[in-house]
Amino acid sequence: MPQLDTSTWFITILSMTVTLFIMFQLKISKYSYPWNPEPKPTTSMKQLSPWEKKWTKIYSPLSLPQL
């Protein structure tokens, strides 16, 4: 049974890591980010729904009269 040659593993793993790092850096550098981000105002228009105009009651089955 031949012995596994591991002499090239270090350079292979090192070059793969460097290549992945460079690829991710290039991928991330394509995006443009704002220099000074500011939060957007979150004011929303209040719209009245038909069920908000009148009082409604929800009847649970346990509160109904027994027949």
HELIX and SHEET records of a PDB file:
HELIX    1   1 TRP A    9  SER A   29  1                                  21    
HELIX    2   2 PRO A   50  LYS A   53  1                                   4    
HELIX    3   3 PRO A   61  SER A   63  5                                   3    
END                                                                             
